[in-house]
Amino acid sequence: MRKADFDTGRGKIVYWVSDAPDATRPWVVFLPGLTADRRLFAPQIEHFEGRVNCLVWDAPAHGESRPFPLDFSLPELARWLGEIMKAEGASAPLLVGQSMGGYVAQVFDVLFPGRACGIVSVDSAPLGRDYYKRWELACLPFVTRMFYLYPWATLKKTSAEGNAATPEGRAIMDAILAGYEKGEYCRLSAHGFAMLAEVVRSDEYAAPTAPLTLIVGELDRTGFVRKYNELWSKRTGLPIRWVEGAAHNSNADNPAAVNTIIEEVLGGN
């Protein structure tokens, strides 16, 4: 894949894209979650590169897209993503977003209806205001304050083990977290939850129109992800594709299962 960057005027976004895109192949855009970077989707890139056109980014303030001031919003992320895809000719992409990446995908689809052929939500959640209790929204911007109470080594270990259930999944998170300092990680986490609370309160991004696929790890215990997805499934009539042996990073814990689901979605488009 080819490494490239996009200058937002406030910082550069680094991304990787298929070196020689094939116009006859579909596009798949991978969007890692909060604090994760493109390495989270390494098992998917390895599987799909050469079979579809791939694009994956290090979101602003993540991975190689640093330094980047923490003054951006989810709609800005979605707009920058749209500009990157336009520059690379990534038309009618399938957006595969893990956790926060799933929020970016939903916001993108609301801002640019019809540009994505579908959304695969991996351990993410809906953005409709009525999915969330008032106290849950109130707590979101402050949930990371407790992070400062832990030694950095303990926080990294807890994060890796909480997000991933397998040695392979945890190794990916260990490698990603090793690139942060404690303060940077805590500030980034806090900003991410604040962005989420902002878009949920606005209720402007509650109804993406692209075909949606819900994926959740059977062992996902992150926040209220399971509850939100069960309610999402009930309201939309969409089934949840439960991933065996996987926690919050189900695409890293059980890539074979997630890759199969993505293939099924691509086959149906």
C-alpha positions as CSV (number, residue, x, y, z in Angstrom):
1,M,0.0,0.0,0.0
2,R,1.0,3.6,-0.6
3,K,1.5,6.0,2.3
4,A,0.1,9.5,1.8
5,D,-1.0,12.5,3.8
6,F,-3.7,15.1,3.8
7,D,-3.1,18.6,5.1
8,T,-6.1,19.9,7.0
9,G,-4.5,23.3,7.7
10,R,-4.3,22.3,11.4
11,G,-2.3,19.2,11.1
12,K,-1.6,16.3,8.7
13,I,-3.7,13.1,8.4
14,V,-1.6,10.1,7.4
15,Y,-3.3,7.3,5.6
16,W,-2.5,4.2,3.5
17,V,-4.2,3.4,0.2
18,S,-3.9,0.6,-2.4
19,D,-1.0,1.4,-4.5
20,A,-2.7,0.7,-7.9
21,P,-6.5,0.8,-7.3
22,D,-8.5,-1.4,-9.7
23,A,-11.6,0.4,-11.0
24,T,-13.4,-3.0,-11.3
25,R,-12.9,-3.7,-7.6
26,P,-14.9,-2.2,-4.7
27,W,-13.5,0.1,-2.1
28,V,-13.3,-0.7,1.6
29,V,-12.3,2.1,4.0
30,F,-11.2,1.1,7.5
31,L,-11.7,3.5,10.4
32,P,-10.0,2.5,13.7
33,G,-11.4,3.4,17.0
34,L,-10.4,5.9,19.7
35,T,-6.7,5.6,20.6
36,A,-6.2,2.9,18.0
37,D,-4.5,3.4,14.7
38,R,-4.3,1.6,11.3
39,R,-2.6,-1.4,13.0
40,L,-5.9,-2.4,14.5
41,F,-7.0,-3.4,11.0
42,A,-3.8,-5.1,10.0
43,P,-5.6,-8.5,9.8
44,Q,-8.2,-7.0,7.5
45,I,-5.6,-5.3,5.3
46,E,-3.6,-8.5,5.0
47,H,-6.7,-10.4,4.0
48,F,-8.4,-7.9,1.6
49,E,-5.5,-6.0,0.0
50,G,-5.2,-7.1,-3.6
51,R,-8.8,-8.3,-3.7
52,V,-10.5,-4.9,-3.1
53,N,-9.2,-1.4,-3.0
54,C,-8.3,-0.5,0.6
55,L,-7.8,2.7,2.5
56,V,-7.0,3.0,6.2
57,W,-6.1,6.1,8.2
58,D,-4.5,7.1,11.4
59,A,-7.2,9.5,12.6
60,P,-6.1,12.9,13.7
61,A,-4.0,12.8,16.9
62,H,-3.5,9.1,16.5
63,G,-0.5,7.1,15.3
64,E,1.4,9.0,12.6
65,S,-1.2,11.7,12.4
66,R,0.5,13.5,15.2
67,P,1.0,16.2,16.4
68,F,-2.6,17.3,15.9
69,P,-4.5,19.7,18.2
70,L,-7.5,18.2,20.0
71,D,-9.9,20.8,18.7
72,F,-11.7,18.8,16.0
73,S,-15.2,17.3,16.0
74,L,-16.7,14.2,14.6
75,P,-18.3,16.1,11.7
76,E,-14.9,17.5,10.8
77,L,-13.4,14.0,10.8
78,A,-16.1,12.9,8.5
79,R,-15.5,15.9,6.1
80,W,-11.8,15.3,6.1
81,L,-12.4,11.6,5.4
82,G,-14.6,12.7,2.4
83,E,-11.8,14.9,1.0
84,I,-9.3,12.1,1.3
85,M,-11.6,9.6,-0.4
86,K,-12.3,12.1,-3.2
87,A,-8.6,12.7,-3.7
88,E,-7.9,9.0,-4.0
89,G,-11.0,8.2,-6.2
90,A,-12.5,6.0,-3.5
91,S,-16.1,5.9,-4.8
92,A,-19.0,4.1,-3.2
93,P,-16.9,2.7,-0.4
94,L,-17.9,0.2,2.3
95,L,-17.0,2.0,5.5
96,V,-15.8,-0.4,8.2
97,G,-15.6,1.5,11.5
98,Q,-14.6,0.1,14.9
99,S,-16.0,1.8,17.9
100,M,-15.3,5.5,17.4
101,G,-14.6,4.7,13.7
102,G,-18.2,3.6,13.5
103,Y,-19.3,7.0,14.7
104,V,-17.2,8.6,12.0
105,A,-18.9,6.4,9.4
106,Q,-22.4,7.2,10.6
107,V,-21.7,11.0,10.7
108,F,-20.1,10.7,7.2
109,D,-23.2,9.0,5.8
110,V,-25.6,11.6,7.2
111,L,-23.4,14.5,5.9
112,F,-22.9,12.8,2.5
113,P,-25.9,10.5,1.9
114,G,-25.4,8.1,-1.0
115,R,-21.6,8.3,-1.1
116,A,-21.0,5.1,0.9
117,C,-22.4,1.8,-0.2
118,G,-22.7,0.5,3.3
119,I,-21.5,0.7,6.9
120,V,-20.1,-2.2,8.9
121,S,-20.3,-1.2,12.6
122,V,-17.7,-3.1,14.6
123,D,-18.3,-2.8,18.3
124,S,-19.7,0.7,17.8
125,A,-23.1,2.1,18.8
126,P,-25.9,4.3,17.4
127,L,-25.8,8.1,17.6
128,G,-29.5,8.7,18.3
129,R,-30.2,10.8,21.4
130,D,-33.0,8.5,22.6
131,Y,-30.6,5.5,22.9
132,Y,-28.9,7.2,25.8
133,K,-30.0,8.0,29.3
134,R,-29.4,11.6,30.4
135,W,-26.9,10.5,33.1
136,E,-24.9,8.5,30.5
137,L,-24.5,11.5,28.3
138,A,-23.6,13.7,31.3
139,C,-20.9,11.3,32.4
140,L,-19.3,10.7,28.9
141,P,-16.9,13.8,29.0
142,F,-15.7,12.8,32.5
143,V,-15.4,9.0,32.3
144,T,-11.7,9.2,31.5
145,R,-10.7,11.2,34.6
146,M,-10.2,8.0,36.6
147,F,-7.5,7.1,34.1
148,Y,-5.1,9.6,35.7
149,L,-5.3,7.6,39.0
150,Y,-3.6,4.6,37.5
151,P,0.2,4.1,36.9
152,W,0.8,4.2,33.1
153,A,1.9,0.6,33.0
154,T,-1.3,-0.5,34.7
155,L,-3.5,1.6,32.5
156,K,-1.9,0.2,29.3
157,K,-2.3,-3.3,30.6
158,T,-5.9,-2.7,31.6
159,S,-6.8,-1.1,28.3
160,A,-5.3,-3.8,26.2
161,E,-6.9,-6.6,28.2
162,G,-10.3,-4.7,28.3
163,N,-10.4,-4.1,24.6
164,A,-9.0,-7.5,23.4
165,A,-9.6,-11.0,24.6
166,T,-7.0,-12.9,22.6
167,P,-3.2,-12.8,22.7
168,E,-3.1,-11.6,19.1
169,G,-5.6,-8.8,19.7
170,R,-3.8,-7.7,22.9
171,A,-0.5,-7.7,21.1
172,I,-1.9,-5.2,18.6
173,M,-3.2,-2.9,21.3
174,D,0.1,-3.3,23.3
175,A,2.0,-2.1,20.3
176,I,-0.3,0.8,19.7
177,L,-0.4,2.0,23.3
178,A,3.4,1.8,23.6
179,G,3.5,4.9,21.3
180,Y,1.6,7.1,23.8
181,E,2.6,8.9,26.9
182,K,0.1,8.7,29.7
183,G,-1.1,12.4,29.5
184,E,-1.5,12.2,25.8
185,Y,-3.5,9.0,26.0
186,C,-5.8,10.5,28.7
187,R,-6.4,13.8,26.9
188,L,-7.1,12.0,23.6
189,S,-9.6,9.6,25.3
190,A,-11.3,12.5,27.0
191,H,-11.6,14.4,23.8
192,G,-13.1,11.4,22.0
193,F,-15.8,10.9,24.6
194,A,-16.6,14.6,24.5
195,M,-17.0,14.5,20.7
196,L,-19.3,11.5,21.1
197,A,-21.5,13.3,23.6
198,E,-21.7,16.4,21.4
199,V,-23.0,14.6,18.4
200,V,-25.4,12.5,20.4
201,R,-26.9,15.5,22.1
202,S,-27.3,17.2,18.7
203,D,-29.4,14.2,17.5
204,E,-28.4,15.3,13.9
205,Y,-26.7,12.0,13.1
206,A,-29.3,9.5,14.4
207,A,-30.4,8.1,11.0
208,P,-27.7,7.0,8.6
209,T,-29.3,5.7,5.4
210,A,-26.5,3.4,4.1
211,P,-27.1,-0.3,4.6
212,L,-25.9,-1.2,8.0
213,T,-24.3,-4.3,9.5
214,L,-23.9,-4.7,13.2
215,I,-20.9,-6.6,14.6
216,V,-20.3,-7.1,18.3
217,G,-17.8,-9.3,20.1
218,E,-19.4,-11.9,22.4
219,L,-17.0,-10.8,25.2
220,D,-17.4,-7.0,24.6
221,R,-17.8,-5.4,28.1
222,T,-16.9,-1.9,27.1
223,G,-19.3,0.6,28.5
224,F,-22.8,0.0,27.3
225,V,-21.9,-1.2,23.8
226,R,-23.9,-4.5,24.2
227,K,-27.0,-2.7,25.5
228,Y,-26.9,-0.1,22.8
229,N,-26.5,-2.6,20.0
230,E,-29.3,-4.8,21.3
231,L,-31.6,-1.8,21.3
232,W,-30.2,-0.7,17.9
233,S,-31.0,-4.2,16.6
234,K,-34.5,-4.2,18.1
235,R,-35.4,-0.8,16.6
236,T,-33.9,-1.4,13.1
237,G,-34.7,-5.1,12.8
238,L,-31.1,-5.8,11.9
239,P,-29.5,-8.8,13.4
240,I,-26.3,-8.6,15.5
241,R,-23.5,-10.6,14.2
242,W,-21.9,-11.8,17.4
243,V,-18.2,-12.7,17.1
244,E,-17.1,-15.7,19.1
245,G,-14.2,-15.3,21.5
246,A,-13.9,-11.5,20.8
247,A,-14.0,-8.5,23.0
248,H,-14.3,-4.8,21.9
249,N,-11.7,-5.1,19.2
250,S,-13.5,-8.1,17.6
251,N,-11.8,-7.6,14.2
252,A,-8.4,-8.1,15.9
253,D,-9.6,-10.9,18.2
254,N,-11.3,-13.0,15.6
255,P,-10.3,-11.6,12.2
256,A,-11.5,-14.7,10.3
257,A,-15.0,-14.2,11.5
258,V,-15.1,-10.5,10.8
259,N,-13.4,-10.9,7.4
260,T,-16.1,-13.4,6.5
261,I,-18.9,-10.9,7.4
262,I,-17.2,-8.2,5.4
263,E,-17.0,-10.5,2.4
264,E,-20.7,-11.3,2.7
265,V,-21.5,-7.6,2.8
266,L,-19.4,-6.9,-0.3
267,G,-21.0,-9.8,-2.1
268,G,-24.4,-8.4,-1.5
269,N,-23.6,-4.9,-2.9
